[in-house]
Amino acid sequence: KEIEQVKETVFLGVVLDENLSWRSHIAYTANKISKSIGIIHKSSFFLNKVSLRILYFSMIYPYLQYCNLVWANTYQTNISRLLILQKRIIRIINKSDFIAHTNPIFKNLYLLKLEDIRKLQISQFMFMIRNNNSLINFQDMFILNNQIHSYNTRSSKLFHLPRARTKIRQYSIKYQGPVIFNSLSNDIKESVTYSSFTKKLKSHLISKY
């Protein structure tokens, strides 16, 4: 039997397949990271943790964070390879055993896990939607509850959550954006500036490790 070929397109550095499963882009990202891990592993024999962390942000992090809010909204099984690779690299940076528990390492190195990079990027996007007209092209995608009704309730200033009956809809930014942003504490959501919002949220995410 002939194997059906999945059509792929590269757009602005993101590999798109016809099913938008993001498997092709994740495989591409994993291959790039795997090559960099070998370089950092060899460097770990003569570089300290501070220098290795700098290499991480130069050689690994750009692949993990680029358009993360788009392609990381998928099944855990799809991104499991990247999760394993990220754990491997932080163990190398921290000069830990290959089976060491990674939560304390992430916290010690002050690094976000892949899923929290996604939460951070989505939250930053929603913060700008709510506070900054520079994303006016996306304004129509999201509405606040107080735009639907005038009741002064606790949820009136939250984003309205659209219906999403399928997994594909639930993984979309239109659904994930309100879910993640609405779940943040008021102290974080009501930050005055983008930088203070980012700093508070990153600290909050890492504090849970």
N, C-alpha and C positions, 0 to 999 in steps of 0.2 A: 504494500500500500504506500502511496505517496504521502509524505508528511506535509501537511498544510503549512505554508509559510505565512507568518504574521507580518503584515506591512508595517514598516517603521519610518518615521520622519524625525529629523533633528531640527528643533526650532529653538533658537536662542540658547543652545547648550543643553536643552532638555530633550530626551529621546521619547517620542510619542509613538505608541502603537495603536492600531485601529480599534482596540477594545478599551483603551485608556486604563489598562490594569497597572501601569507604571513598572511592570516587571523588567522591561527592557532597560529603562533608565536606571533602575535599582541595580541591575546586573552590571551596567556600564560603570556606575559609581563604585560598586564593590570591587571591580577589577582595578580601577584607578587607586583606590585606597589600599588594596592588597600590595601593590607595588611600593607604595610609600611606606607601608609598615616595615617592609624589609630594610629600607634605608634607615628608618628611625631605630629599628632594633640594633643594627650595626653601630649606630651612633651612640646608643645607650651605654656602651662599654667605656666611653671616654667623655661623655657629656653629663652634666648634672640635670636635675629635674626641671629647673627653671629653663634651661636651654632646650630640653626635650619638649617642654610645653610650648615653647615658641615654634618649634618645628611642627607640632600638632596643628597650631593655628595657621601655619603656612602651607602645610601639605595635606592635612586631613579635613580640618573643619570647613574649608571652602566647599568641598564636595558634599558634606553633610548638610550645610545650611542653604546652599543655592537653590532657590525655588522650593524649599522644603515644605512650605505651607500648601503646595500643590501636590507633589508626588508622594509625600509621606502620609497623606490621608488615604490609607489603603489597609488591607488585611495585615495583621501581625505576621502571618506566614510569609508575606511578600517581603517584608523588611527585616526578617529574622537574621539574614546573613549580615546585614549592616550592623545590627545590634551586637552580634558576636564579634565582628571586626572592631567595633568601637571599644568593647570591653577588653579585647586583646591589646589594643594600642595603649589604653590608659594603664594597664598592668605593666607594660613595658616602660612607660614614662615614669611610673611610680616605683619601678624596679621591684615589683611584687611577684609573688609566686604565680604560676599560670592558672591556678585554681582559686586564687584569692577572691574573696567577696568584693564586688566592685562598688557598692554604695558608698562605703567610707572613702574609697579612692576618688570617686567623682566629687565628693564633698571636700576632701582635702585639697584637690587640685582646682577646685572651684570651676568645674566643667559641667555643662548640661548634657544629659542623656539625649539620644536622638529624638525620642518622643517629646521631650521637654523643649528641644529646639523648635519642634513643630508648634507646640503650645505657645511659646514665646512669639514666634513669627505671626501666628494667627492673631494673637492678642494685640500685637503691635499694629497689625493691619486694621483691626476693629477699632483700636484707639484712635487711629488717624481718620477712620470713617466718621467717628462720632465727634471729633474735635477739629478736624482739618479739612478745609474745602479743596485741598490739592488733589484729593481722590474723588472729585465730583463725578467722574465717570462710573463709579461704583455705588453712588449714593442710592440709586433706585433699587439696588439689590437688597438693601437692609432698611428696616423701619423700626422705630421704637414703639413700645406698647402705648405710650401716651399719644402717638399719632393715630392710633386706632380707636381709643376711647379716652374720655376726659377724667376718668376716675383717678383720684389721687391715692393710689395704692403703692405698696412697697415695690412692686414690679413695674411701675409705670415708666421708669427711666431705663428699663432693661430693653434689650433688643427682642423684637418679636420672633418667636421660634416658628419657622415654617413647617408644614407637614412634610414628612419624609418616610414613606412606607417601604422603600427599597434601600438596600445597603448602599447602592451607588449614590442615591440622594443623601443618605446620612453621612457619607464621606465627602460630600461637596463642601466648599468653603461657605456657601450660602447657609448651610445647616450648622457646620462645625464652628463657624465664627460666633454666632449668638450663643451656642452651647458653652463654649470655652470662656468667652468674655463675661457672660452673665454669672459664671461660677466664681469669678474673682471677688475678693473682698472689696468693700467700698473704699478702703484706704488705698488700694492699688488702682481701682477703676477711676477714682476721682483725683488722680495725680495731676498736677498742674501742667507739667511739661512731659514731652515724649521721653526724654532722657531719665527723668525721675521715675516715670512709669516702668521703663525697661529695667532700671536698677532694682526697684522694689520687687518686680515680678521675678527677675532672675534669682534674687536672694531668697524669695519665698520658695521657688521650685527646688533650689539646691538644699534648702533647710529641711526638706522632707526626706532626703537620702539617709 
